[in-house]
């Protein structure tokens, strides 16, 4: 469906057309009419499906005719990166309509705090905030949210995972009871439904493609011992110079910093990003990655949710995430907007059970690529048990691959080039 069929303001249509968007995604097609009708909404869709525009476009349409100088909309998000990103999107789309916004997040200096206080007291049309920083302003007593008409909780499941439940409830206590509330989440866990029952009124519900990687993601795994991982990553990156944007996920800040240092020692252009960096440093690294000045970004899961960076060719999971759904968010950083991408996971002998849980969640068996001969053998794939319980994924040890020449293109190595099946030139290059 075209955006022009959804009944939104002509100025908005001009703005998004200028940005190159014409066709609405499924979440946008379903959510925009519901929001324009004034309904509360709980929407569940995987990362990379266009959730931000699904609530921004109708909200901008609804507030276009409201009096200026009053804060009508509050958007609460889990991370400062997502906060800044949504603020930039509001400014980009709403500029021609005279709609302004302010981002409220931690990590800034005194000037930043002063700018936030001024906007909160004088009134910005839209406030985008992380819970902790907004609570700090609310506690000082000068924030008035009595004109709020729209509340959006974005990445709600992530906020609850981080531990923001009490902060969210406290923030909502400052808002008018008569308002329209929208909740967007990548998962529909029981804790999300519990929160929805508290803050939403007779909500409409949308459920789209829960916890499934996009079709354009080519997924594979290497079975490796820990001591093989760094050299394997160096090999994968060096052998594929056409991949200009590579994102590597580690589960801990320590692993992120150690891997980035090791890649630099190997003369590979890598940078690390985690909460250890100052805000200005994080913004500089993100901008460098967006502009392709930084080819390799090593990150914690803070980068797996809500950060919109286009044309990431390759995602590597240095380790298997503890939560199977985090795998979907990680690999969702590539193959966005109908593009294609590659997602590789390094699986050691201790992580096989967790990876089998991922296969159960995504309802497919991920192909296991043999290590290049020079690295020696990795651990053998096996169906494992956890604390004495049999594995219930329904997947079994895959058959030993046949000769290279007889394998299908998606499950083979290319004998002529010696590259695995996922090796293909990135779209547009």
Residue, then its C-alpha position, 0 to 999 in steps of 0.5 A: x500500500x502507498x502512503x498516499x492511501x493511508x490518509x496522512x497530511x500532504x506535507x508529510x507525504x512530501x517529506x517522506x517522498x523526498x526521503x525516498x519512501x513510497x510503499x508502507x511496510x506491513x506494520x505501517x499499513x496496519x498501525x497508521x489507520x488505527x492511530x489516526x482513529x484515536x485508538x490505543x495500540x499494542x504492536x509487536x513486530x521484529x526489528x527493521x520493519x519500520x516501527x518508528x515511522x509507524x507511530x511517528x507519521x500518524x502522530x505528526x499528522x495528529x499534532x499538526x493542527x494543535x496549538x504551538x508551544x505546548x508539549x503534546x507527545x512523549x516518546x519513551x525509549x530504552x537507550x540514548x542512541x535510539x532517543x537521538x535517532x528518533x529526535x533526528x527523524x522527528x526534526x527531519x520529517x516534521x521540519x516543513x510542518x513547524x513541529x519541534x522536538x527535544x531529546x532527553x538522555x544522560x551522558x551530556x554536560x551542563x549545557x546539555x542539561x540546561x537545554x533540556x530544562x529550557x525545552x521542558x519548561x517552555x514546551x517542545x511539541x515532542x519530547x523523546x526521552x530515556x526513563x532515567x534522565x526524564x525522572x531526574x528532571x521530573x524530580x526537580x518539579x519544573x516539568x509539566x506534562x498536563x498537556x500530553x495527549x500522546x504517549x509512545x513506549x518504544x522498544x517496551x520489552x527492552x526497557x523492561x529487560x533493562x529494569x525500567x518498569x518502576x521508572x515507566x510507571x512513575x513517569x506515567x503518573x505525571x501524565x493526564x489519564x485522558x491520552x492516547x497510548x501506543x506501545x511498540x515491542x519486538x516481543x510479546x512476553x507476559x511482562x509486556x502484556x501485564x504492562x499493557x493492561x496497566x497503561x492501555x485502554x481497550x487497545x487494538x493489537x497488531x502482531x507481525x512476524x514475531x521473532x523471525x529474521x528477515x528473508x533477506x538474511x543469509x544465516x550460517x554458523x561456524x563451530x569453533x573453539x574459543x582460541x580459534x575465534x579471533x583468527x577466524x574473524x580476521x580471516x572472514x573480514x580479510x577474505x571479503x573486502x567487498x563488505x564495507x560495513x561489518x557489525x560484530x556483537x559480543x555479549x560483554x563490554x570486556x569482550x567488545x574492548x578486547x576484540x576491538x584491540x585484537x582486530x586493530x593489532x591485526x591491522x583491521x579498521x575496527x572500533x568498539x562501542x559500549x556504555x564505557x564510552x562518553x556520549x560524545x565518543x559514542x556519537x562520533x563512532x556511530x557517525x563514523x560507522x554510518x558514513x563508512x569511515x569505520x568499516x568494522x564496529x564491535x558492539x554490545x547488544x545496545x546496538x541490536x535494538x532500534x539503531x537504524x544504520x543502512x547497508x550493513x553487509x555482514x553481522x557476526x555474532x562473536x558469541x551466542x546471545x543468552x536470549x534467543x530473541x536477541x539473536x533475531x535483533x542482532x541479525x536484524x541489523x542487516x538485510x533492512x528495507x528489503x536488502x540482503x545481508x549475511x549473519x554468521x555466528x561463532x558457536x563453541x562447545x558450551x553454546x550449542x544448547x543456546x544455539x539450538x534454542x535459537x533454531x527452535x525459535x526461528x523454526x529452521x536449522x542454520x547451516x554449519x560451515x566447516x572451518x577453513x583447513x588452516x584452522x584445524x577442526x572445530x568442536x563436533x555439532x551435537x544435540x545437547x541437554x541442559x541440566x539433565x533435560x533432553x533438548x526439545x528443539x526438534x532439530x537433530x544433528x545434520x547429515x554430514x555434508x556431501x562433496x562440495x560439488x553436490x551441495x545446493x548453492x545455499x548450503x555449500x562452498x563454491x569450489x571455484x573460489x573457495x568461499x562459503x555459500x554466503x559469500x556474495x557481492x553486497x547489493x548495489x556494489 
